[in-house]
Amino acid sequence: MEEKKPIILEDCPDCRGVGTICHEGGWCVYVECLDCGAHTAYVEYGSDAEKEAAERQVASIWNMGK
């Protein structure tokens, strides 16, 4: 069984606060700063496999500072 890489979030691109991955109603995911509330776009998913891919996508967006 292949070991999954952990998802690493860099500091908030706006305030350098801590970001966290948030799920909305079991259908989408985004990253939000716990300090200032800045967040990425929502990425939708429909299955567990899509959920993990969506988490990695929003983490990548967050880490690029977009």
All heavy atoms as a GROMACS GRO file, in nm:
protein
  505
    1MET      N    1   0.084  -0.118   0.000
    1MET     CA    2   0.000   0.000   0.000
    1MET      C    3   0.089   0.124   0.000
    1MET      O    4   0.183   0.134   0.077
    1MET     CB    5  -0.089  -0.004   0.124
    1MET     CG    6  -0.192   0.102   0.128
    1MET     SD    7  -0.303   0.066   0.267
    1MET     CE    8  -0.420   0.191   0.242
    2GLU      N    9   0.055   0.218  -0.086
    2GLU     CA   10   0.134   0.339  -0.100
    2GLU      C   11   0.103   0.438   0.012
    2GLU      O   12  -0.012   0.464   0.043
    2GLU     CB   13   0.104   0.404  -0.234
    2GLU     CG   14   0.194   0.519  -0.266
    2GLU     CD   15   0.164   0.577  -0.403
    2GLU    OE1   16   0.141   0.499  -0.496
    2GLU    OE2   17   0.163   0.700  -0.414
    3GLU      N   18   0.208   0.492   0.072
    3GLU     CA   19   0.191   0.591   0.179
    3GLU      C   20   0.162   0.727   0.117
    3GLU      O   21   0.227   0.770   0.023
    3GLU     CB   22   0.318   0.599   0.262
    3GLU     CG   23   0.303   0.686   0.384
    3GLU     CD   24   0.427   0.683   0.471
    3GLU    OE1   25   0.492   0.578   0.479
    3GLU    OE2   26   0.458   0.786   0.530
    4LYS      N   27   0.061   0.797   0.171
    4LYS     CA   28   0.023   0.928   0.119
    4LYS      C   29   0.109   1.037   0.180
    4LYS      O   30   0.140   1.032   0.298
    4LYS     CB   31  -0.124   0.956   0.150
    4LYS     CG   32  -0.218   0.862   0.082
    4LYS     CD   33  -0.360   0.892   0.120
    4LYS     CE   34  -0.453   0.788   0.061
    4LYS     NZ   35  -0.591   0.809   0.101
    5LYS      N   36   0.146   1.134   0.098
    5LYS     CA   37   0.222   1.248   0.148
    5LYS      C   38   0.130   1.339   0.228
    5LYS      O   39   0.015   1.361   0.188
    5LYS     CB   40   0.279   1.329   0.032
    5LYS     CG   41   0.388   1.263  -0.045
    5LYS     CD   42   0.438   1.359  -0.152
    5LYS     CE   43   0.541   1.297  -0.241
    5LYS     NZ   44   0.585   1.392  -0.346
    6PRO      N   45   0.179   1.392   0.339
    6PRO     CA   46   0.096   1.487   0.415
    6PRO      C   47   0.078   1.617   0.335
    6PRO      O   48   0.163   1.654   0.253
    6PRO     CB   49   0.176   1.512   0.542
    6PRO     CG   50   0.317   1.479   0.506
    6PRO     CD   51   0.308   1.372   0.400
    7ILE      N   52  -0.032   1.684   0.359
    7ILE     CA   53  -0.058   1.812   0.295
    7ILE      C   54   0.001   1.921   0.384
    7ILE      O   55  -0.035   1.932   0.500
    7ILE     CB   56  -0.208   1.834   0.273
    7ILE    CG1   57  -0.263   1.728   0.179
    7ILE    CG2   58  -0.234   1.974   0.220
    7ILE    CD1   59  -0.413   1.732   0.161
    8ILE      N   60   0.092   1.999   0.329
    8ILE     CA   61   0.159   2.105   0.404
    8ILE      C   62   0.107   2.241   0.355
    8ILE      O   63   0.103   2.267   0.235
    8ILE     CB   64   0.311   2.097   0.387
    8ILE    CG1   65   0.361   1.964   0.444
    8ILE    CG2   66   0.380   2.216   0.452
    8ILE    CD1   67   0.505   1.934   0.416
    9LEU      N   68   0.065   2.323   0.449
    9LEU     CA   69   0.016   2.457   0.416
    9LEU      C   70   0.118   2.560   0.464
    9LEU      O   71   0.163   2.557   0.578
    9LEU     CB   72  -0.118   2.485   0.485
    9LEU     CG   73  -0.234   2.397   0.442
    9LEU    CD1   74  -0.356   2.428   0.528
    9LEU    CD2   75  -0.266   2.416   0.296
   10GLU      N   76   0.152   2.652   0.374
   10GLU     CA   77   0.240   2.762   0.412
   10GLU      C   78   0.158   2.868   0.487
   10GLU      O   79   0.036   2.860   0.494
   10GLU     CB   80   0.304   2.820   0.287
   10GLU     CG   81   0.398   2.720   0.220
   10GLU     CD   82   0.466   2.775   0.097
   10GLU    OE1   83   0.458   2.898   0.071
   10GLU    OE2   84   0.527   2.695   0.026
   11ASP      N   85   0.226   2.967   0.542
   11ASP     CA   86   0.158   3.076   0.612
   11ASP      C   87   0.067   3.152   0.517
   11ASP      O   88   0.087   3.153   0.395
   11ASP     CB   89   0.261   3.173   0.671
   11ASP     CG   90   0.344   3.111   0.782
   11ASP    OD1   91   0.300   3.010   0.839
   11ASP    OD2   92   0.452   3.164   0.810
   12CYS      N   93  -0.030   3.221   0.573
   12CYS     CA   94  -0.125   3.302   0.496
   12CYS      C   95  -0.049   3.403   0.410
   12CYS      O   96   0.039   3.473   0.461
   12CYS     CB   97  -0.221   3.374   0.590
   12CYS     SG   98  -0.333   3.489   0.507
   13PRO      N   99  -0.084   3.412   0.282
   13PRO     CA  100  -0.015   3.510   0.196
   13PRO      C  101  -0.050   3.655   0.230
   13PRO      O  102   0.022   3.746   0.191
   13PRO     CB  103  -0.064   3.474   0.055
   13PRO     CG  104  -0.189   3.398   0.075
   13PRO     CD  105  -0.178   3.330   0.209
   14ASP      N  106  -0.157   3.678   0.306
   14ASP     CA  107  -0.197   3.814   0.342
   14ASP      C  108  -0.137   3.859   0.475
   14ASP      O  109  -0.081   3.967   0.486
   14ASP     CB  110  -0.349   3.827   0.349
   14ASP     CG  111  -0.414   3.816   0.212
   14ASP    OD1  112  -0.346   3.843   0.110
   14ASP    OD2  113  -0.532   3.780   0.206
   15CYS      N  114  -0.152   3.774   0.580
   15CYS     CA  115  -0.112   3.818   0.715
   15CYS      C  116  -0.006   3.729   0.780
   15CYS      O  117   0.034   3.754   0.892
   15CYS     CB  118  -0.234   3.827   0.805
   15CYS     SG  119  -0.296   3.665   0.860
   16ARG      N  120   0.033   3.623   0.712
   16ARG     CA  121   0.131   3.524   0.764
   16ARG      C  122   0.073   3.441   0.878
   16ARG      O  123   0.146   3.378   0.954
   16ARG     CB  124   0.263   3.589   0.808
   16ARG     CG  125   0.329   3.680   0.706
   16ARG     CD  126   0.324   3.639   0.563
   16ARG     NE  127   0.416   3.534   0.523
   16ARG     CZ  128   0.404   3.466   0.408
   16ARG    NH1  129   0.306   3.491   0.326
   16ARG    NH2  130   0.489   3.375   0.376
   17GLY      N  131  -0.059   3.437   0.891
   17GLY     CA  132  -0.126   3.354   0.991
   17GLY      C  133  -0.130   3.208   0.949
   17GLY      O  134  -0.076   3.169   0.845
   18VAL      N  135  -0.198   3.127   1.028
   18VAL     CA  136  -0.207   2.983   1.006
   18VAL      C  137  -0.329   2.952   0.919
   18VAL      O  138  -0.439   2.998   0.947
   18VAL     CB  139  -0.219   2.909   1.141
   18VAL    CG1  140  -0.237   2.760   1.119
   18VAL    CG2  141  -0.098   2.937   1.226
   19GLY      N  142  -0.308   2.872   0.815
   19GLY     CA  143  -0.418   2.828   0.729
   19GLY      C  144  -0.465   2.689   0.769
   19GLY      O  145  -0.388   2.609   0.822
   20THR      N  146  -0.592   2.660   0.743
   20THR     CA  147  -0.647   2.529   0.771
   20THR      C  148  -0.738   2.486   0.657
   20THR      O  149  -0.801   2.570   0.592
   20THR     CB  150  -0.724   2.528   0.905
   20THR    OG1  151  -0.763   2.394   0.937
   20THR    CG2  152  -0.847   2.615   0.901
   21ILE      N  153  -0.745   2.356   0.633
   21ILE     CA  154  -0.833   2.302   0.530
   21ILE      C  155  -0.972   2.289   0.589
   21ILE      O  156  -0.990   2.230   0.696
   21ILE     CB  157  -0.781   2.166   0.479
   21ILE    CG1  158  -0.647   2.185   0.408
   21ILE    CG2  159  -0.884   2.100   0.387
   21ILE    CD1  160  -0.582   2.057   0.362
   22CYS      N  161  -1.072   2.344   0.520
   22CYS     CA  162  -1.211   2.343   0.566
   22CYS      C  163  -1.300   2.273   0.464
   22CYS      O  164  -1.284   2.291   0.345
   22CYS     CB  165  -1.262   2.486   0.584
   22CYS     SG  166  -1.165   2.586   0.698
   23HIS      N  167  -1.394   2.193   0.514
   23HIS     CA  168  -1.492   2.126   0.428
   23HIS      C  169  -1.628   2.190   0.451
   23HIS      O  170  -1.666   2.218   0.564
   23HIS     CB  171  -1.498   1.976   0.460
   23HIS     CG  172  -1.373   1.905   0.420
   23HIS    ND1  173  -1.358   1.849   0.296
   23HIS    CD2  174  -1.258   1.884   0.485
   23HIS    CE1  175  -1.238   1.794   0.288
   23HIS    NE2  176  -1.174   1.815   0.402
   24GLU      N  177  -1.700   2.212   0.343
   24GLU     CA  178  -1.830   2.277   0.348
   24GLU      C  179  -1.937   2.178   0.304
   24GLU      O  180  -1.949   2.145   0.187
   24GLU     CB  181  -1.829   2.399   0.255
   24GLU     CG  182  -1.951   2.485   0.261
   24GLU     CD  183  -1.960   2.568   0.387
   24GLU    OE1  184  -1.854   2.610   0.438
   24GLU    OE2  185  -2.070   2.589   0.435
   25GLY      N  186  -2.014   2.127   0.400
   25GLY     CA  187  -2.129   2.044   0.368
   25GLY      C  188  -2.100   1.912   0.299
   25GLY      O  189  -2.190   1.855   0.238
   26GLY      N  190  -1.977   1.864   0.301
   26GLY     CA  191  -1.944   1.737   0.239
   26GLY      C  192  -1.940   1.740   0.086
   26GLY      O  193  -1.944   1.636   0.022
   27TRP      N  194  -1.933   1.861   0.028
   27TRP     CA  195  -1.931   1.869  -0.119
   27TRP      C  196  -1.819   1.958  -0.173
   27TRP      O  197  -1.789   1.954  -0.292
   27TRP     CB  198  -2.065   1.918  -0.174
   27TRP     CG  199  -2.098   2.059  -0.131
   27TRP    CD1  200  -2.157   2.098  -0.016
   27TRP    CD2  201  -2.068   2.178  -0.204
   27TRP    NE1  202  -2.167   2.236  -0.011
   27TRP    CE2  203  -2.114   2.287  -0.127
   27TRP    CE3  204  -2.009   2.205  -0.327
   27TRP    CZ2  205  -2.102   2.419  -0.168
   27TRP    CZ3  206  -1.997   2.337  -0.368
   27TRP    CH2  207  -2.044   2.442  -0.289
   28CYS      N  208  -1.755   2.038  -0.086
   28CYS     CA  209  -1.646   2.123  -0.134
   28CYS      C  210  -1.545   2.147  -0.021
   28CYS      O  211  -1.573   2.123   0.096
   28CYS     CB  212  -1.696   2.254  -0.190
   28CYS     SG  213  -1.755   2.371  -0.067
   29VAL      N  214  -1.429   2.195  -0.062
   29VAL     CA  215  -1.319   2.219   0.031
   29VAL      C  216  -1.249   2.350  -0.007
   29VAL      O  217  -1.252   2.391  -0.122
   29VAL     CB  218  -1.220   2.099   0.029
   29VAL    CG1  219  -1.155   2.081  -0.106
   29VAL    CG2  220  -1.116   2.108   0.137
   30TYR      N  221  -1.189   2.414   0.094
   30TYR     CA  222  -1.112   2.536   0.073
   30TYR      C  223  -1.013   2.550   0.187
   30TYR      O  224  -1.022   2.480   0.287
   30TYR     CB  225  -1.203   2.660   0.063
   30TYR     CG  226  -1.289   2.684   0.186
   30TYR    CD1  227  -1.250   2.773   0.284
   30TYR    CD2  228  -1.409   2.616   0.204
   30TYR    CE1  229  -1.328   2.795   0.397
   30TYR    CE2  230  -1.488   2.637   0.315
   30TYR     CZ  231  -1.448   2.726   0.412
   30TYR     OH  232  -1.525   2.748   0.523
   31VAL      N  233  -0.917   2.641   0.173
   31VAL     CA  234  -0.823   2.672   0.280
   31VAL      C  235  -0.857   2.811   0.330
   31VAL      O  236  -0.881   2.903   0.251
   31VAL     CB  237  -0.677   2.666   0.234
   31VAL    CG1  238  -0.583   2.708   0.347
   31VAL    CG2  239  -0.640   2.527   0.186
   32GLU      N  240  -0.860   2.827   0.464
   32GLU     CA  241  -0.893   2.956   0.524
   32GLU      C  242  -0.790   2.990   0.632
   32GLU      O  243  -0.745   2.902   0.706
   32GLU     CB  244  -1.031   2.952   0.586
   32GLU     CG  245  -1.075   3.085   0.645
   32GLU     CD  246  -1.219   3.083   0.690
   32GLU    OE1  247  -1.267   2.979   0.738
   32GLU    OE2  248  -1.285   3.188   0.677
   33CYS      N  249  -0.755   3.118   0.642
   33CYS     CA  250  -0.664   3.166   0.745
   33CYS      C  251  -0.740   3.178   0.877
   33CYS      O  252  -0.848   3.238   0.881
   33CYS     CB  253  -0.605   3.302   0.706
   33CYS     SG  254  -0.499   3.373   0.834
   34LEU      N  255  -0.684   3.124   0.982
   34LEU     CA  256  -0.748   3.131   1.114
   34LEU      C  257  -0.737   3.270   1.176
   34LEU      O  258  -0.811   3.301   1.269
   34LEU     CB  259  -0.687   3.027   1.207
   34LEU     CG  260  -0.707   2.881   1.167
   34LEU    CD1  261  -0.632   2.790   1.263
   34LEU    CD2  262  -0.853   2.846   1.161
   35ASP      N  263  -0.646   3.352   1.124
   35ASP     CA  264  -0.627   3.486   1.180
   35ASP      C  265  -0.708   3.593   1.109
   35ASP      O  266  -0.782   3.668   1.172
   35ASP     CB  267  -0.479   3.524   1.178
   35ASP     CG  268  -0.396   3.438   1.272
   35ASP    OD1  269  -0.450   3.388   1.372
   35ASP    OD2  270  -0.275   3.421   1.245
   36CYS      N  271  -0.697   3.600   0.976
   36CYS     CA  272  -0.762   3.710   0.903
   36CYS      C  273  -0.883   3.669   0.821
   36CYS      O  274  -0.956   3.753   0.772
   36CYS     CB  275  -0.661   3.782   0.814
   36CYS     SG  276  -0.612   3.691   0.666
   37GLY      N  277  -0.904   3.538   0.803
   37GLY     CA  278  -1.021   3.490   0.729
   37GLY      C  279  -1.003   3.483   0.578
   37GLY      O  280  -1.097   3.448   0.507
   38ALA      N  281  -0.885   3.517   0.527
   38ALA     CA  282  -0.859   3.503   0.384
   38ALA      C  283  -0.879   3.356   0.346
   38ALA      O  284  -0.853   3.267   0.426
   38ALA     CB  285  -0.717   3.548   0.351
   39HIS      N  286  -0.927   3.330   0.225
   39HIS     CA  287  -0.949   3.192   0.184
   39HIS      C  288  -0.933   3.174   0.034
   39HIS      O  289  -0.938   3.271  -0.042
   39HIS     CB  290  -1.086   3.141   0.230
   39HIS     CG  291  -1.201   3.219   0.173
   39HIS    ND1  292  -1.257   3.190   0.052
   39HIS    CD2  293  -1.269   3.324   0.222
   39HIS    CE1  294  -1.357   3.273   0.028
   39HIS    NE2  295  -1.365   3.358   0.130
   40THR      N  296  -0.917   3.050  -0.005
   40THR     CA  297  -0.907   3.015  -0.147
   40THR      C  298  -1.047   3.001  -0.204
   40THR      O  299  -1.147   3.008  -0.132
   40THR     CB  300  -0.835   2.880  -0.166
   40THR    OG1  301  -0.912   2.776  -0.104
   40THR    CG2  302  -0.694   2.881  -0.109
   41ALA      N  303  -1.053   2.975  -0.332
   41ALA     CA  304  -1.179   2.940  -0.397
   41ALA      C  305  -1.224   2.802  -0.345
   41ALA      O  306  -1.143   2.724  -0.294
   41ALA     CB  307  -1.160   2.934  -0.549
   42TYR      N  308  -1.351   2.774  -0.359
   42TYR     CA  309  -1.405   2.644  -0.322
   42TYR      C  310  -1.380   2.546  -0.437
   42TYR      O  311  -1.398   2.581  -0.552
   42TYR     CB  312  -1.556   2.654  -0.298
   42TYR     CG  313  -1.594   2.736  -0.179
   42TYR    CD1  314  -1.584   2.875  -0.179
   42TYR    CD2  315  -1.642   2.674  -0.064
   42TYR    CE1  316  -1.619   2.951  -0.069
   42TYR    CE2  317  -1.678   2.749   0.047
   42TYR     CZ  318  -1.667   2.887   0.043
   42TYR     OH  319  -1.703   2.961   0.153
   43VAL      N  320  -1.340   2.423  -0.401
   43VAL     CA  321  -1.323   2.318  -0.501
   43VAL      C  322  -1.419   2.205  -0.465
   43VAL      O  323  -1.416   2.152  -0.354
   43VAL     CB  324  -1.176   2.267  -0.505
   43VAL    CG1  325  -1.163   2.151  -0.602
   43VAL    CG2  326  -1.082   2.379  -0.543
   44GLU      N  327  -1.505   2.169  -0.560
   44GLU     CA  328  -1.607   2.067  -0.536
   44GLU      C  329  -1.549   1.926  -0.552
   44GLU      O  330  -1.453   1.905  -0.624
   44GLU     CB  331  -1.722   2.084  -0.635
   44GLU     CG  332  -1.798   2.212  -0.617
   44GLU     CD  333  -1.914   2.224  -0.714
   44GLU    OE1  334  -1.960   2.122  -0.769
   44GLU    OE2  335  -1.958   2.338  -0.735
   45TYR      N  336  -1.612   1.830  -0.481
   45TYR     CA  337  -1.578   1.689  -0.494
   45TYR      C  338  -1.702   1.605  -0.474
   45TYR      O  339  -1.799   1.649  -0.414
   45TYR     CB  340  -1.468   1.648  -0.396
   45TYR     CG  341  -1.502   1.668  -0.250
   45TYR    CD1  342  -1.570   1.570  -0.178
   45TYR    CD2  343  -1.466   1.785  -0.183
   45TYR    CE1  344  -1.601   1.587  -0.044
   45TYR    CE2  345  -1.496   1.803  -0.049
   45TYR     CZ  346  -1.563   1.704   0.020
   45TYR     OH  347  -1.594   1.721   0.152
   46GLY      N  348  -1.698   1.482  -0.528
   46GLY     CA  349  -1.814   1.394  -0.518
   46GLY      C  350  -1.784   1.258  -0.461
   46GLY      O  351  -1.875   1.179  -0.436
   47SER      N  352  -1.656   1.227  -0.438
   47SER     CA  353  -1.617   1.097  -0.383
   47SER      C  354  -1.493   1.116  -0.295
   47SER      O  355  -1.432   1.224  -0.295
   47SER     CB  356  -1.585   0.998  -0.495
   47SER     OG  357  -1.469   1.039  -0.565
   48ASP      N  358  -1.456   1.010  -0.223
   48ASP     CA  359  -1.337   1.019  -0.137
   48ASP      C  360  -1.210   1.045  -0.218
   48ASP      O  361  -1.123   1.120  -0.175
   48ASP     CB  362  -1.322   0.893  -0.053
   48ASP     CG  363  -1.422   0.888   0.061
   48ASP    OD1  364  -1.477   0.994   0.098
   48ASP    OD2  365  -1.446   0.777   0.114
   49ALA      N  366  -1.200   0.982  -0.335
   49ALA     CA  367  -1.082   1.003  -0.420
   49ALA      C  368  -1.078   1.148  -0.467
   49ALA      O  369  -0.972   1.212  -0.466
   49ALA     CB  370  -1.083   0.908  -0.538
   50GLU      N  371  -1.192   1.202  -0.508
   50GLU     CA  372  -1.199   1.341  -0.551
   50GLU      C  373  -1.174   1.436  -0.434
   50GLU      O  374  -1.118   1.543  -0.451
   50GLU     CB  375  -1.335   1.372  -0.613
   50GLU     CG  376  -1.357   1.307  -0.747
   50GLU     CD  377  -1.495   1.335  -0.804
   50GLU    OE1  378  -1.576   1.405  -0.737
   50GLU    OE2  379  -1.523   1.288  -0.914
   51LYS      N  380  -1.217   1.396  -0.314
   51LYS     CA  381  -1.198   1.478  -0.194
   51LYS      C  382  -1.049   1.501  -0.167
   51LYS      O  383  -1.007   1.613  -0.144
   51LYS     CB  384  -1.263   1.409  -0.074
   51LYS     CG  385  -1.248   1.480   0.057
   51LYS     CD  386  -1.319   1.401   0.166
   51LYS     CE  387  -1.296   1.455   0.303
   51LYS     NZ  388  -1.365   1.376   0.406
   52GLU      N  389  -0.971   1.395  -0.173
   52GLU     CA  390  -0.828   1.409  -0.150
   52GLU      C  391  -0.762   1.495  -0.258
   52GLU      O  392  -0.679   1.580  -0.228
   52GLU     CB  393  -0.759   1.272  -0.144
   52GLU     CG  394  -0.610   1.284  -0.116
   52GLU     CD  395  -0.539   1.151  -0.108
   52GLU    OE1  396  -0.605   1.046  -0.103
   52GLU    OE2  397  -0.415   1.155  -0.107
   53ALA      N  398  -0.803   1.475  -0.383
   53ALA     CA  399  -0.748   1.556  -0.492
   53ALA      C  400  -0.786   1.702  -0.474
   53ALA      O  401  -0.704   1.792  -0.498
   53ALA     CB  402  -0.798   1.503  -0.626
   54ALA      N  403  -0.909   1.729  -0.430
   54ALA     CA  404  -0.954   1.866  -0.407
   54ALA      C  405  -0.876   1.930  -0.293
   54ALA      O  406  -0.839   2.048  -0.301
   54ALA     CB  407  -1.104   1.869  -0.377
   55GLU      N  408  -0.849   1.854  -0.186
   55GLU     CA  409  -0.768   1.906  -0.075
   55GLU      C  410  -0.629   1.945  -0.123
   55GLU      O  411  -0.578   2.051  -0.087
   55GLU     CB  412  -0.757   1.802   0.036
   55GLU     CG  413  -0.885   1.780   0.114
   55GLU     CD  414  -0.876   1.666   0.213
   55GLU    OE1  415  -0.782   1.583   0.205
   55GLU    OE2  416  -0.964   1.659   0.300
   56ARG      N  417  -0.570   1.861  -0.204
   56ARG     CA  418  -0.436   1.891  -0.256
   56ARG      C  419  -0.439   2.011  -0.350
   56ARG      O  420  -0.346   2.092  -0.353
   56ARG     CB  421  -0.376   1.769  -0.323
   56ARG     CG  422  -0.349   1.658  -0.222
   56ARG     CD  423  -0.265   1.546  -0.276
   56ARG     NE  424  -0.243   1.446  -0.173
   56ARG     CZ  425  -0.156   1.456  -0.074
   56ARG    NH1  426  -0.079   1.562  -0.065
   56ARG    NH2  427  -0.144   1.360   0.016
   57GLN      N  428  -0.547   2.026  -0.426
   57GLN     CA  429  -0.560   2.139  -0.518
   57GLN      C  430  -0.570   2.271  -0.442
   57GLN      O  431  -0.501   2.367  -0.476
   57GLN     CB  432  -0.681   2.120  -0.609
   57GLN     CG  433  -0.694   2.228  -0.713
   57GLN     CD  434  -0.810   2.204  -0.808
   57GLN    OE1  435  -0.886   2.110  -0.795
   57GLN    NE2  436  -0.825   2.293  -0.904
   58VAL      N  437  -0.656   2.277  -0.339
   58VAL     CA  438  -0.668   2.403  -0.264
   58VAL      C  439  -0.540   2.433  -0.186
   58VAL      O  440  -0.504   2.550  -0.170
   58VAL     CB  441  -0.792   2.408  -0.172
   58VAL    CG1  442  -0.919   2.407  -0.252
   58VAL    CG2  443  -0.792   2.300  -0.067
   59ALA      N  444  -0.472   2.330  -0.138
   59ALA     CA  445  -0.344   2.352  -0.069
   59ALA      C  446  -0.242   2.411  -0.166
   59ALA      O  447  -0.168   2.504  -0.132
   59ALA     CB  448  -0.292   2.223  -0.010
   60SER      N  449  -0.241   2.362  -0.288
   60SER     CA  450  -0.149   2.414  -0.389
   60SER      C  451  -0.180   2.560  -0.422
   60SER      O  452  -0.089   2.644  -0.430
   60SER     CB  453  -0.158   2.329  -0.516
   60SER     OG  454  -0.076   2.382  -0.617
   61ILE      N  455  -0.309   2.592  -0.436
   61ILE     CA  456  -0.351   2.730  -0.461
   61ILE      C  457  -0.307   2.820  -0.345
   61ILE      O  458  -0.253   2.929  -0.365
   61ILE     CB  459  -0.503   2.738  -0.483
   61ILE    CG1  460  -0.542   2.667  -0.613
   61ILE    CG2  461  -0.550   2.883  -0.484
   61ILE    CD1  462  -0.691   2.642  -0.626
   62TRP      N  463  -0.332   2.775  -0.223
   62TRP     CA  464  -0.295   2.851  -0.103
   62TRP      C  465  -0.144   2.875  -0.100
   62TRP      O  466  -0.099   2.986  -0.073
   62TRP     CB  467  -0.340   2.774   0.020
   62TRP     CG  468  -0.307   2.840   0.150
   62TRP    CD1  469  -0.200   2.814   0.230
   62TRP    CD2  470  -0.381   2.942   0.216
   62TRP    NE1  471  -0.203   2.893   0.342
   62TRP    CE2  472  -0.314   2.972   0.336
   62TRP    CE3  473  -0.498   3.010   0.186
   62TRP    CZ2  474  -0.360   3.069   0.425
   62TRP    CZ3  475  -0.544   3.106   0.275
   62TRP    CH2  476  -0.475   3.134   0.393
   63ASN      N  477  -0.068   2.771  -0.125
   63ASN     CA  478   0.078   2.780  -0.116
   63ASN      C  479   0.138   2.869  -0.225
   63ASN      O  480   0.247   2.922  -0.207
   63ASN     CB  481   0.141   2.641  -0.117
   63ASN     CG  482   0.112   2.565   0.011
   63ASN    OD1  483   0.076   2.623   0.114
   63ASN    ND2  484   0.124   2.434   0.007
   64MET      N  485   0.065   2.888  -0.336
   64MET     CA  486   0.109   2.979  -0.442
   64MET      C  487   0.078   3.123  -0.405
   64MET      O  488   0.125   3.216  -0.470
   64MET     CB  489   0.041   2.945  -0.575
   64MET     CG  490   0.098   2.824  -0.641
   64MET     SD  491   0.037   2.804  -0.811
   64MET     CE  492  -0.138   2.783  -0.786
   65GLY      N  493  -0.006   3.143  -0.304
   65GLY     CA  494  -0.041   3.278  -0.261
   65GLY      C  495  -0.151   3.340  -0.345
   65GLY      O  496  -0.163   3.462  -0.352
   66LYS      N  497  -0.235   3.258  -0.406
   66LYS     CA  498  -0.344   3.309  -0.492
   66LYS      C  499  -0.471   3.320  -0.412
   66LYS      O  500  -0.508   3.240  -0.336
   66LYS     CB  501  -0.367   3.216  -0.610
   66LYS     CG  502  -0.244   3.194  -0.694
   66LYS     CD  503  -0.226   3.305  -0.791
   66LYS     CE  504  -0.101   3.283  -0.872
   66LYS     NZ  505  -0.067   3.387  -0.955
   0.00000   0.00000   0.00000
